[in-house]
């Protein structure tokens, strides 16, 4: 499994309901052996749908790093 540059997943809070798997249009999440995890974090666009639909708030948006914001602003 992977990490995402945009999303923080707290595995201990996850109820493995699969809402993020169903809602993510990019296929960022996968269910394997009854557990949900980030499958390929680098396909994530940071849209926030997974965060919005998570019933137990196991997902949150990762704060942007100031240096990355400056690079994007150029």
mmCIF file of the N, C-alpha and C atoms, coordinates in Angstrom:
data_MODEL
# 
_entry.id   MODEL 
# 
loop_
_atom_site.group_PDB 
_atom_site.id 
_atom_site.type_symbol 
_atom_site.label_atom_id 
_atom_site.label_alt_id 
_atom_site.label_comp_id 
_atom_site.label_asym_id 
_atom_site.label_entity_id 
_atom_site.label_seq_id 
_atom_site.pdbx_PDB_ins_code 
_atom_site.Cartn_x 
_atom_site.Cartn_y 
_atom_site.Cartn_z 
_atom_site.occupancy 
_atom_site.B_iso_or_equiv 
_atom_site.pdbx_formal_charge 
_atom_site.auth_seq_id 
_atom_site.auth_comp_id 
_atom_site.auth_asym_id 
_atom_site.auth_atom_id 
_atom_site.pdbx_PDB_model_num 
ATOM 1   N N  . UNK A 1 1  ? 0.839   -1.183 0.000   1.00 0.00 ? 1  UNK A N  1 
ATOM 2   C CA . UNK A 1 1  ? 0.000   0.000  0.000   1.00 0.00 ? 1  UNK A CA 1 
ATOM 3   C C  . UNK A 1 1  ? 0.881   1.242  0.000   1.00 0.00 ? 1  UNK A C  1 
ATOM 4   N N  . UNK A 1 2  ? 0.264   2.365  -0.129  1.00 0.00 ? 2  UNK A N  1 
ATOM 5   C CA . UNK A 1 2  ? 0.979   3.597  -0.408  1.00 0.00 ? 2  UNK A CA 1 
ATOM 6   C C  . UNK A 1 2  ? 0.515   4.728  0.501   1.00 0.00 ? 2  UNK A C  1 
ATOM 7   N N  . UNK A 1 3  ? 1.150   5.864  0.344   1.00 0.00 ? 3  UNK A N  1 
ATOM 8   C CA . UNK A 1 3  ? 0.717   7.094  0.993   1.00 0.00 ? 3  UNK A CA 1 
ATOM 9   C C  . UNK A 1 3  ? 0.295   8.060  -0.094  1.00 0.00 ? 3  UNK A C  1 
ATOM 10  N N  . UNK A 1 4  ? -0.406  9.090  0.296   1.00 0.00 ? 4  UNK A N  1 
ATOM 11  C CA . UNK A 1 4  ? -0.852  10.110 -0.642  1.00 0.00 ? 4  UNK A CA 1 
ATOM 12  C C  . UNK A 1 4  ? -0.241  11.451 -0.269  1.00 0.00 ? 4  UNK A C  1 
ATOM 13  N N  . UNK A 1 5  ? 0.169   12.243 -1.271  1.00 0.00 ? 5  UNK A N  1 
ATOM 14  C CA . UNK A 1 5  ? 0.673   13.575 -0.952  1.00 0.00 ? 5  UNK A CA 1 
ATOM 15  C C  . UNK A 1 5  ? -0.428  14.525 -0.484  1.00 0.00 ? 5  UNK A C  1 
ATOM 16  N N  . UNK A 1 6  ? -1.691  14.149 -0.688  1.00 0.00 ? 6  UNK A N  1 
ATOM 17  C CA . UNK A 1 6  ? -2.815  15.023 -0.359  1.00 0.00 ? 6  UNK A CA 1 
ATOM 18  C C  . UNK A 1 6  ? -3.664  14.560 0.812   1.00 0.00 ? 6  UNK A C  1 
ATOM 19  N N  . UNK A 1 7  ? -3.703  13.259 1.064   1.00 0.00 ? 7  UNK A N  1 
ATOM 20  C CA . UNK A 1 7  ? -4.631  12.688 2.042   1.00 0.00 ? 7  UNK A CA 1 
ATOM 21  C C  . UNK A 1 7  ? -3.873  11.977 3.159   1.00 0.00 ? 7  UNK A C  1 
ATOM 22  N N  . UNK A 1 8  ? -4.310  12.189 4.383   1.00 0.00 ? 8  UNK A N  1 
ATOM 23  C CA . UNK A 1 8  ? -3.789  11.455 5.540   1.00 0.00 ? 8  UNK A CA 1 
ATOM 24  C C  . UNK A 1 8  ? -4.847  10.429 5.932   1.00 0.00 ? 8  UNK A C  1 
ATOM 25  N N  . UNK A 1 9  ? -4.440  9.170  6.041   1.00 0.00 ? 9  UNK A N  1 
ATOM 26  C CA . UNK A 1 9  ? -5.357  8.104  6.453   1.00 0.00 ? 9  UNK A CA 1 
ATOM 27  C C  . UNK A 1 9  ? -4.925  7.592  7.815   1.00 0.00 ? 9  UNK A C  1 
ATOM 28  N N  . UNK A 1 10 ? -5.831  7.669  8.783   1.00 0.00 ? 10 UNK A N  1 
ATOM 29  C CA . UNK A 1 10 ? -5.571  7.136  10.121  1.00 0.00 ? 10 UNK A CA 1 
ATOM 30  C C  . UNK A 1 10 ? -6.176  5.734  10.185  1.00 0.00 ? 10 UNK A C  1 
ATOM 31  N N  . UNK A 1 11 ? -5.333  4.751  9.965   1.00 0.00 ? 11 UNK A N  1 
ATOM 32  C CA . UNK A 1 11 ? -5.790  3.372  9.898   1.00 0.00 ? 11 UNK A CA 1 
ATOM 33  C C  . UNK A 1 11 ? -6.509  2.898  11.143  1.00 0.00 ? 11 UNK A C  1 
ATOM 34  N N  . UNK A 1 12 ? -6.085  3.383  12.295  1.00 0.00 ? 12 UNK A N  1 
ATOM 35  C CA . UNK A 1 12 ? -6.715  2.950  13.544  1.00 0.00 ? 12 UNK A CA 1 
ATOM 36  C C  . UNK A 1 12 ? -8.149  3.462  13.665  1.00 0.00 ? 12 UNK A C  1 
ATOM 37  N N  . UNK A 1 13 ? -8.483  4.524  12.939  1.00 0.00 ? 13 UNK A N  1 
ATOM 38  C CA . UNK A 1 13 ? -9.841  5.079  12.988  1.00 0.00 ? 13 UNK A CA 1 
ATOM 39  C C  . UNK A 1 13 ? -10.738 4.503  11.897  1.00 0.00 ? 13 UNK A C  1 
ATOM 40  N N  . UNK A 1 14 ? -10.138 3.894  10.882  1.00 0.00 ? 14 UNK A N  1 
ATOM 41  C CA . UNK A 1 14 ? -10.891 3.393  9.725   1.00 0.00 ? 14 UNK A CA 1 
ATOM 42  C C  . UNK A 1 14 ? -11.781 2.215  10.115  1.00 0.00 ? 14 UNK A C  1 
ATOM 43  N N  . UNK A 1 15 ? -13.037 2.251  9.665   1.00 0.00 ? 15 UNK A N  1 
ATOM 44  C CA . UNK A 1 15 ? -13.975 1.155  9.943   1.00 0.00 ? 15 UNK A CA 1 
ATOM 45  C C  . UNK A 1 15 ? -14.073 0.188  8.758   1.00 0.00 ? 15 UNK A C  1 
ATOM 46  N N  . UNK A 1 16 ? -13.251 0.408  7.718   1.00 0.00 ? 16 UNK A N  1 
ATOM 47  C CA . UNK A 1 16 ? -13.200 -0.455 6.536   1.00 0.00 ? 16 UNK A CA 1 
ATOM 48  C C  . UNK A 1 16 ? -14.546 -0.597 5.837   1.00 0.00 ? 16 UNK A C  1 
ATOM 49  N N  . UNK A 1 17 ? -15.310 0.497  5.807   1.00 0.00 ? 17 UNK A N  1 
ATOM 50  C CA . UNK A 1 17 ? -16.631 0.466  5.173   1.00 0.00 ? 17 UNK A CA 1 
ATOM 51  C C  . UNK A 1 17 ? -16.551 0.515  3.646   1.00 0.00 ? 17 UNK A C  1 
ATOM 52  N N  . UNK A 1 18 ? -15.445 1.041  3.104   1.00 0.00 ? 18 UNK A N  1 
ATOM 53  C CA . UNK A 1 18 ? -15.271 1.113  1.659   1.00 0.00 ? 18 UNK A CA 1 
ATOM 54  C C  . UNK A 1 18 ? -15.858 2.341  0.998   1.00 0.00 ? 18 UNK A C  1 
ATOM 55  N N  . UNK A 1 19 ? -16.333 3.304  1.771   1.00 0.00 ? 19 UNK A N  1 
ATOM 56  C CA . UNK A 1 19 ? -16.906 4.520  1.179   1.00 0.00 ? 19 UNK A CA 1 
ATOM 57  C C  . UNK A 1 19 ? -15.873 5.233  0.307   1.00 0.00 ? 19 UNK A C  1 
ATOM 58  N N  . UNK A 1 20 ? -14.638 5.296  0.752   1.00 0.00 ? 20 UNK A N  1 
ATOM 59  C CA . UNK A 1 20 ? -13.585 5.967  -0.018  1.00 0.00 ? 20 UNK A CA 1 
ATOM 60  C C  . UNK A 1 20 ? -13.289 5.209  -1.315  1.00 0.00 ? 20 UNK A C  1 
ATOM 61  N N  . UNK A 1 21 ? -13.336 3.881  -1.260  1.00 0.00 ? 21 UNK A N  1 
ATOM 62  C CA . UNK A 1 21 ? -13.101 3.064  -2.453  1.00 0.00 ? 21 UNK A CA 1 
ATOM 63  C C  . UNK A 1 21 ? -14.168 3.366  -3.497  1.00 0.00 ? 21 UNK A C  1 
ATOM 64  N N  . UNK A 1 22 ? -15.414 3.431  -3.067  1.00 0.00 ? 22 UNK A N  1 
ATOM 65  C CA . UNK A 1 22 ? -16.524 3.683  -3.992  1.00 0.00 ? 22 UNK A CA 1 
ATOM 66  C C  . UNK A 1 22 ? -16.548 5.114  -4.511  1.00 0.00 ? 22 UNK A C  1 
ATOM 67  N N  . UNK A 1 23 ? -16.136 6.079  -3.709  1.00 0.00 ? 23 UNK A N  1 
ATOM 68  C CA . UNK A 1 23 ? -16.246 7.498  -4.079  1.00 0.00 ? 23 UNK A CA 1 
ATOM 69  C C  . UNK A 1 23 ? -15.062 8.036  -4.869  1.00 0.00 ? 23 UNK A C  1 
ATOM 70  N N  . UNK A 1 24 ? -13.900 7.416  -4.739  1.00 0.00 ? 24 UNK A N  1 
ATOM 71  C CA . UNK A 1 24 ? -12.705 7.945  -5.400  1.00 0.00 ? 24 UNK A CA 1 
ATOM 72  C C  . UNK A 1 24 ? -12.730 7.626  -6.891  1.00 0.00 ? 24 UNK A C  1 
ATOM 73  N N  . UNK A 1 25 ? -12.859 8.664  -7.699  1.00 0.00 ? 25 UNK A N  1 
ATOM 74  C CA . UNK A 1 25 ? -12.909 8.502  -9.156  1.00 0.00 ? 25 UNK A CA 1 
ATOM 75  C C  . UNK A 1 25 ? -11.552 8.103  -9.735  1.00 0.00 ? 25 UNK A C  1 
ATOM 76  N N  . UNK A 1 26 ? -10.488 8.321  -8.989  1.00 0.00 ? 26 UNK A N  1 
ATOM 77  C CA . UNK A 1 26 ? -9.132  8.040  -9.479  1.00 0.00 ? 26 UNK A CA 1 
ATOM 78  C C  . UNK A 1 26 ? -8.606  6.665  -9.052  1.00 0.00 ? 26 UNK A C  1 
ATOM 79  N N  . UNK A 1 27 ? -9.343  5.940  -8.234  1.00 0.00 ? 27 UNK A N  1 
ATOM 80  C CA . UNK A 1 27 ? -8.885  4.621  -7.795  1.00 0.00 ? 27 UNK A CA 1 
ATOM 81  C C  . UNK A 1 27 ? -7.746  4.674  -6.794  1.00 0.00 ? 27 UNK A C  1 
ATOM 82  N N  . UNK A 1 28 ? -7.752  5.706  -5.978  1.00 0.00 ? 28 UNK A N  1 
ATOM 83  C CA . UNK A 1 28 ? -6.690  5.909  -4.994  1.00 0.00 ? 28 UNK A CA 1 
ATOM 84  C C  . UNK A 1 28 ? -6.765  4.910  -3.836  1.00 0.00 ? 28 UNK A C  1 
ATOM 85  N N  . UNK A 1 29 ? -7.935  4.320  -3.607  1.00 0.00 ? 29 UNK A N  1 
ATOM 86  C CA . UNK A 1 29 ? -8.130  3.403  -2.481  1.00 0.00 ? 29 UNK A CA 1 
ATOM 87  C C  . UNK A 1 29 ? -8.455  2.004  -2.987  1.00 0.00 ? 29 UNK A C  1 
ATOM 88  N N  . UNK A 1 30 ? -8.098  1.010  -2.191  1.00 0.00 ? 30 UNK A N  1 
ATOM 89  C CA . UNK A 1 30 ? -8.401  -0.377 -2.528  1.00 0.00 ? 30 UNK A CA 1 
ATOM 90  C C  . UNK A 1 30 ? -8.737  -1.139 -1.258  1.00 0.00 ? 30 UNK A C  1 
ATOM 91  N N  . UNK A 1 31 ? -9.602  -2.131 -1.408  1.00 0.00 ? 31 UNK A N  1 
ATOM 92  C CA . UNK A 1 31 ? -9.942  -3.021 -0.297  1.00 0.00 ? 31 UNK A CA 1 
ATOM 93  C C  . UNK A 1 31 ? -9.271  -4.364 -0.563  1.00 0.00 ? 31 UNK A C  1 
ATOM 94  N N  . UNK A 1 32 ? -8.453  -4.792 0.396   1.00 0.00 ? 32 UNK A N  1 
ATOM 95  C CA . UNK A 1 32 ? -7.766  -6.080 0.272   1.00 0.00 ? 32 UNK A CA 1 
ATOM 96  C C  . UNK A 1 32 ? -7.858  -6.807 1.597   1.00 0.00 ? 32 UNK A C  1 
ATOM 97  N N  . UNK A 1 33 ? -8.272  -8.049 1.522   1.00 0.00 ? 33 UNK A N  1 
ATOM 98  C CA . UNK A 1 33 ? -8.396  -8.877 2.727   1.00 0.00 ? 33 UNK A CA 1 
ATOM 99  C C  . UNK A 1 33 ? -9.246  -8.207 3.795   1.00 0.00 ? 33 UNK A C  1 
ATOM 100 N N  . UNK A 1 34 ? -10.305 -7.512 3.375   1.00 0.00 ? 34 UNK A N  1 
ATOM 101 C CA . UNK A 1 34 ? -11.222 -6.877 4.311   1.00 0.00 ? 34 UNK A CA 1 
ATOM 102 C C  . UNK A 1 34 ? -10.750 -5.559 4.885   1.00 0.00 ? 34 UNK A C  1 
ATOM 103 N N  . UNK A 1 35 ? -9.601  -5.068 4.418   1.00 0.00 ? 35 UNK A N  1 
ATOM 104 C CA . UNK A 1 35 ? -9.085  -3.789 4.907   1.00 0.00 ? 35 UNK A CA 1 
ATOM 105 C C  . UNK A 1 35 ? -8.939  -2.802 3.763   1.00 0.00 ? 35 UNK A C  1 
ATOM 106 N N  . UNK A 1 36 ? -9.280  -1.553 4.044   1.00 0.00 ? 36 UNK A N  1 
ATOM 107 C CA . UNK A 1 36 ? -9.172  -0.483 3.060   1.00 0.00 ? 36 UNK A CA 1 
ATOM 108 C C  . UNK A 1 36 ? -7.867  0.267  3.298   1.00 0.00 ? 36 UNK A C  1 
ATOM 109 N N  . UNK A 1 37 ? -7.195  0.611  2.205   1.00 0.00 ? 37 UNK A N  1 
ATOM 110 C CA . UNK A 1 37 ? -5.941  1.364  2.310   1.00 0.00 ? 37 UNK A CA 1 
ATOM 111 C C  . UNK A 1 37 ? -5.745  2.197  1.051   1.00 0.00 ? 37 UNK A C  1 
ATOM 112 N N  . UNK A 1 38 ? -4.799  3.107  1.099   1.00 0.00 ? 38 UNK A N  1 
ATOM 113 C CA . UNK A 1 38 ? -4.439  3.885  -0.082  1.00 0.00 ? 38 UNK A CA 1 
ATOM 114 C C  . UNK A 1 38 ? -3.642  2.963  -0.994  1.00 0.00 ? 38 UNK A C  1 
ATOM 115 N N  . UNK A 1 39 ? -4.147  2.760  -2.218  1.00 0.00 ? 39 UNK A N  1 
ATOM 116 C CA . UNK A 1 39 ? -3.509  1.841  -3.155  1.00 0.00 ? 39 UNK A CA 1 
ATOM 117 C C  . UNK A 1 39 ? -2.391  2.515  -3.936  1.00 0.00 ? 39 UNK A C  1 
ATOM 118 N N  . UNK A 1 40 ? -2.680  3.700  -4.448  1.00 0.00 ? 40 UNK A N  1 
ATOM 119 C CA . UNK A 1 40 ? -1.695  4.441  -5.238  1.00 0.00 ? 40 UNK A CA 1 
ATOM 120 C C  . UNK A 1 40 ? -1.902  5.921  -4.992  1.00 0.00 ? 40 UNK A C  1 
ATOM 121 N N  . UNK A 1 41 ? -1.250  6.441  -3.981  1.00 0.00 ? 41 UNK A N  1 
ATOM 122 C CA . UNK A 1 41 ? -1.446  7.823  -3.562  1.00 0.00 ? 41 UNK A CA 1 
ATOM 123 C C  . UNK A 1 41 ? -1.109  8.861  -4.601  1.00 0.00 ? 41 UNK A C  1 
ATOM 124 N N  . UNK A 1 42 ? -0.323  8.481  -5.610  1.00 0.00 ? 42 UNK A N  1 
ATOM 125 C CA . UNK A 1 42 ? 0.095   9.469  -6.589  1.00 0.00 ? 42 UNK A CA 1 
ATOM 126 C C  . UNK A 1 42 ? -0.900  9.665  -7.723  1.00 0.00 ? 42 UNK A C  1 
ATOM 127 N N  . UNK A 1 43 ? -2.012  8.936  -7.715  1.00 0.00 ? 43 UNK A N  1 
ATOM 128 C CA . UNK A 1 43 ? -3.090  9.226  -8.668  1.00 0.00 ? 43 UNK A CA 1 
ATOM 129 C C  . UNK A 1 43 ? -4.072  10.226 -8.058  1.00 0.00 ? 43 UNK A C  1 
ATOM 130 N N  . UNK A 1 44 ? -3.919  10.485 -6.774  1.00 0.00 ? 44 UNK A N  1 
ATOM 131 C CA . UNK A 1 44 ? -4.803  11.400 -6.042  1.00 0.00 ? 44 UNK A CA 1 
ATOM 132 C C  . UNK A 1 44 ? -4.652  12.827 -6.561  1.00 0.00 ? 44 UNK A C  1 
ATOM 133 N N  . UNK A 1 45 ? -5.790  13.487 -6.780  1.00 0.00 ? 45 UNK A N  1 
ATOM 134 C CA . UNK A 1 45 ? -5.775  14.889 -7.218  1.00 0.00 ? 45 UNK A CA 1 
ATOM 135 C C  . UNK A 1 45 ? -6.099  15.838 -6.076  1.00 0.00 ? 45 UNK A C  1 
ATOM 136 N N  . UNK A 1 46 ? -6.397  15.289 -4.905  1.00 0.00 ? 46 UNK A N  1 
ATOM 137 C CA . UNK A 1 46 ? -6.707  16.124 -3.749  1.00 0.00 ? 46 UNK A CA 1 
ATOM 138 C C  . UNK A 1 46 ? -8.102  16.713 -3.772  1.00 0.00 ? 46 UNK A C  1 
ATOM 139 N N  . UNK A 1 47 ? -9.034  16.067 -4.461  1.00 0.00 ? 47 UNK A N  1 
ATOM 140 C CA . UNK A 1 47 ? -10.396 16.610 -4.588  1.00 0.00 ? 47 UNK A CA 1 
ATOM 141 C C  . UNK A 1 47 ? -11.151 16.609 -3.260  1.00 0.00 ? 47 UNK A C  1 
ATOM 142 N N  . UNK A 1 48 ? -10.810 15.684 -2.359  1.00 0.00 ? 48 UNK A N  1 
ATOM 143 C CA . UNK A 1 48 ? -11.429 15.647 -1.039  1.00 0.00 ? 48 UNK A CA 1 
ATOM 144 C C  . UNK A 1 48 ? -12.707 14.837 -0.931  1.00 0.00 ? 48 UNK A C  1 
ATOM 145 N N  . UNK A 1 49 ? -13.140 14.171 -2.011  1.00 0.00 ? 49 UNK A N  1 
ATOM 146 C CA . UNK A 1 49 ? -14.364 13.363 -1.930  1.00 0.00 ? 49 UNK A CA 1 
ATOM 147 C C  . UNK A 1 49 ? -14.252 12.270 -0.875  1.00 0.00 ? 49 UNK A C  1 
ATOM 148 N N  . UNK A 1 50 ? -13.101 11.637 -0.773  1.00 0.00 ? 50 UNK A N  1 
ATOM 149 C CA . UNK A 1 50 ? -12.930 10.568 0.220   1.00 0.00 ? 50 UNK A CA 1 
ATOM 150 C C  . UNK A 1 50 ? -13.077 11.113 1.638   1.00 0.00 ? 50 UNK A C  1 
ATOM 151 N N  . UNK A 1 51 ? -12.526 12.292 1.876   1.00 0.00 ? 51 UNK A N  1 
ATOM 152 C CA . UNK A 1 51 ? -12.622 12.926 3.195   1.00 0.00 ? 51 UNK A CA 1 
ATOM 153 C C  . UNK A 1 51 ? -14.079 13.251 3.502   1.00 0.00 ? 51 UNK A C  1 
ATOM 154 N N  . UNK A 1 52 ? -14.760 13.786 2.514   1.00 0.00 ? 52 UNK A N  1 
ATOM 155 C CA . UNK A 1 52 ? -16.165 14.184 2.671   1.00 0.00 ? 52 UNK A CA 1 
ATOM 156 C C  . UNK A 1 52 ? -17.067 12.994 3.011   1.00 0.00 ? 52 UNK A C  1 
ATOM 157 N N  . UNK A 1 53 ? -16.830 11.843 2.396   1.00 0.00 ? 53 UNK A N  1 
ATOM 158 C CA . UNK A 1 53 ? -17.721 10.699 2.554   1.00 0.00 ? 53 UNK A CA 1 
ATOM 159 C C  . UNK A 1 53 ? -17.309 9.717  3.642   1.00 0.00 ? 53 UNK A C  1 
ATOM 160 N N  . UNK A 1 54 ? -16.152 9.890  4.258   1.00 0.00 ? 54 UNK A N  1 
ATOM 161 C CA . UNK A 1 54 ? -15.719 8.969  5.313   1.00 0.00 ? 54 UNK A CA 1 
ATOM 162 C C  . UNK A 1 54 ? -16.606 9.160  6.547   1.00 0.00 ? 54 UNK A C  1 
ATOM 163 N N  . UNK A 1 55 ? -17.345 8.112  6.948   1.00 0.00 ? 55 UNK A N  1 
ATOM 164 C CA . UNK A 1 55 ? -18.285 8.269  8.059   1.00 0.00 ? 55 UNK A CA 1 
ATOM 165 C C  . UNK A 1 55 ? -17.622 8.379  9.435   1.00 0.00 ? 55 UNK A C  1 
ATOM 166 N N  . UNK A 1 56 ? -16.356 7.986  9.541   1.00 0.00 ? 56 UNK A N  1 
ATOM 167 C CA . UNK A 1 56 ? -15.689 8.010  10.845  1.00 0.00 ? 56 UNK A CA 1 
ATOM 168 C C  . UNK A 1 56 ? -14.513 8.994  10.888  1.00 0.00 ? 56 UNK A C  1 
ATOM 169 N N  . UNK A 1 57 ? -14.401 9.809  9.859   1.00 0.00 ? 57 UNK A N  1 
ATOM 170 C CA . UNK A 1 57 ? -13.347 10.838 9.767   1.00 0.00 ? 57 UNK A CA 1 
ATOM 171 C C  . UNK A 1 57 ? -11.940 10.259 9.914   1.00 0.00 ? 57 UNK A C  1 
ATOM 172 N N  . UNK A 1 58 ? -11.729 9.122  9.266   1.00 0.00 ? 58 UNK A N  1 
ATOM 173 C CA . UNK A 1 58 ? -10.404 8.502  9.274   1.00 0.00 ? 58 UNK A CA 1 
ATOM 174 C C  . UNK A 1 58 ? -9.483  9.139  8.238   1.00 0.00 ? 58 UNK A C  1 
ATOM 175 N N  . UNK A 1 59 ? -10.050 9.968  7.374   1.00 0.00 ? 59 UNK A N  1 
ATOM 176 C CA . UNK A 1 59 ? -9.285  10.636 6.325   1.00 0.00 ? 59 UNK A CA 1 
ATOM 177 C C  . UNK A 1 59 ? -9.313  12.137 6.534   1.00 0.00 ? 59 UNK A C  1 
ATOM 178 N N  . UNK A 1 60 ? -8.195  12.783 6.224   1.00 0.00 ? 60 UNK A N  1 
ATOM 179 C CA . UNK A 1 60 ? -8.144  14.242 6.287   1.00 0.00 ? 60 UNK A CA 1 
ATOM 180 C C  . UNK A 1 60 ? -7.207  14.747 5.197   1.00 0.00 ? 60 UNK A C  1 
ATOM 181 N N  . UNK A 1 61 ? -7.349  16.014 4.869   1.00 0.00 ? 61 UNK A N  1 
ATOM 182 C CA . UNK A 1 61 ? -6.496  16.622 3.855   1.00 0.00 ? 61 UNK A CA 1 
ATOM 183 C C  . UNK A 1 61 ? -5.161  16.970 4.498   1.00 0.00 ? 61 UNK A C  1 
ATOM 184 N N  . UNK A 1 62 ? -4.098  16.571 3.824   1.00 0.00 ? 62 UNK A N  1 
ATOM 185 C CA . UNK A 1 62 ? -2.743  16.850 4.319   1.00 0.00 ? 62 UNK A CA 1 
ATOM 186 C C  . UNK A 1 62 ? -2.450  18.338 4.130   1.00 0.00 ? 62 UNK A C  1 
ATOM 187 N N  . UNK A 1 63 ? -1.963  19.015 5.171   1.00 0.00 ? 63 UNK A N  1 
ATOM 188 C CA . UNK A 1 63 ? -1.611  20.434 5.018   1.00 0.00 ? 63 UNK A CA 1 
ATOM 189 C C  . UNK A 1 63 ? -0.518  20.595 3.962   1.00 0.00 ? 63 UNK A C  1 
ATOM 190 N N  . UNK A 1 64 ? -0.647  21.615 3.151   1.00 0.00 ? 64 UNK A N  1 
ATOM 191 C CA . UNK A 1 64 ? 0.340   21.859 2.099   1.00 0.00 ? 64 UNK A CA 1 
ATOM 192 C C  . UNK A 1 64 ? 1.639   22.383 2.703   1.00 0.00 ? 64 UNK A C  1 
ATOM 193 N N  . UNK A 1 65 ? 2.729   21.939 2.149   1.00 0.00 ? 65 UNK A N  1 
ATOM 194 C CA . UNK A 1 65 ? 4.043   22.402 2.589   1.00 0.00 ? 65 UNK A CA 1 
ATOM 195 C C  . UNK A 1 65 ? 4.296   23.777 1.968   1.00 0.00 ? 65 UNK A C  1 
ATOM 196 N N  . UNK A 1 66 ? 4.698   24.776 2.753   1.00 0.00 ? 66 UNK A N  1 
ATOM 197 C CA . UNK A 1 66 ? 4.892   26.142 2.237   1.00 0.00 ? 66 UNK A CA 1 
ATOM 198 C C  . UNK A 1 66 ? 5.812   26.223 1.022   1.00 0.00 ? 66 UNK A C  1 
ATOM 199 N N  . UNK A 1 67 ? 6.873   25.421 0.981   1.00 0.00 ? 67 UNK A N  1 
ATOM 200 C CA . UNK A 1 67 ? 7.792   25.454 -0.161  1.00 0.00 ? 67 UNK A CA 1 
ATOM 201 C C  . UNK A 1 67 ? 7.098   24.977 -1.432  1.00 0.00 ? 67 UNK A C  1 
ATOM 202 N N  . UNK A 1 68 ? 6.236   23.978 -1.299  1.00 0.00 ? 68 UNK A N  1 
ATOM 203 C CA . UNK A 1 68 ? 5.502   23.479 -2.463  1.00 0.00 ? 68 UNK A CA 1 
ATOM 204 C C  . UNK A 1 68 ? 4.528   24.532 -2.975  1.00 0.00 ? 68 UNK A C  1 
ATOM 205 N N  . UNK A 1 69 ? 3.897   25.246 -2.074  1.00 0.00 ? 69 UNK A N  1 
ATOM 206 C CA . UNK A 1 69 ? 2.966   26.305 -2.477  1.00 0.00 ? 69 UNK A CA 1 
ATOM 207 C C  . UNK A 1 69 ? 3.716   27.401 -3.224  1.00 0.00 ? 69 UNK A C  1 
ATOM 208 N N  . UNK A 1 70 ? 4.892   27.764 -2.745  1.00 0.00 ? 70 UNK A N  1 
ATOM 209 C CA . UNK A 1 70 ? 5.688   28.802 -3.431  1.00 0.00 ? 70 UNK A CA 1 
ATOM 210 C C  . UNK A 1 70 ? 6.072   28.346 -4.836  1.00 0.00 ? 70 UNK A C  1 
ATOM 211 N N  . UNK A 1 71 ? 6.453   27.074 -4.985  1.00 0.00 ? 71 UNK A N  1 
ATOM 212 C CA . UNK A 1 71 ? 6.823   26.555 -6.306  1.00 0.00 ? 71 UNK A CA 1 
ATOM 213 C C  . UNK A 1 71 ? 5.638   26.585 -7.254  1.00 0.00 ? 71 UNK A C  1 
ATOM 214 N N  . UNK A 1 72 ? 4.468   26.225 -6.765  1.00 0.00 ? 72 UNK A N  1 
ATOM 215 C CA . UNK A 1 72 ? 3.275   26.230 -7.613  1.00 0.00 ? 72 UNK A CA 1 
ATOM 216 C C  . UNK A 1 72 ? 2.862   27.641 -8.002  1.00 0.00 ? 72 UNK A C  1 
ATOM 217 N N  . UNK A 1 73 ? 3.139   28.602 -7.147  1.00 0.00 ? 73 UNK A N  1 
ATOM 218 C CA . UNK A 1 73 ? 2.739   29.985 -7.402  1.00 0.00 ? 73 UNK A CA 1 
ATOM 219 C C  . UNK A 1 73 ? 3.602   30.661 -8.466  1.00 0.00 ? 73 UNK A C  1 
ATOM 220 N N  . UNK A 1 74 ? 4.763   30.100 -8.745  1.00 0.00 ? 74 UNK A N  1 
ATOM 221 C CA . UNK A 1 74 ? 5.668   30.715 -9.738  1.00 0.00 ? 74 UNK A CA 1 
ATOM 222 C C  . UNK A 1 74 ? 5.148   30.621 -11.132 1.00 0.00 ? 74 UNK A C  1 
# 
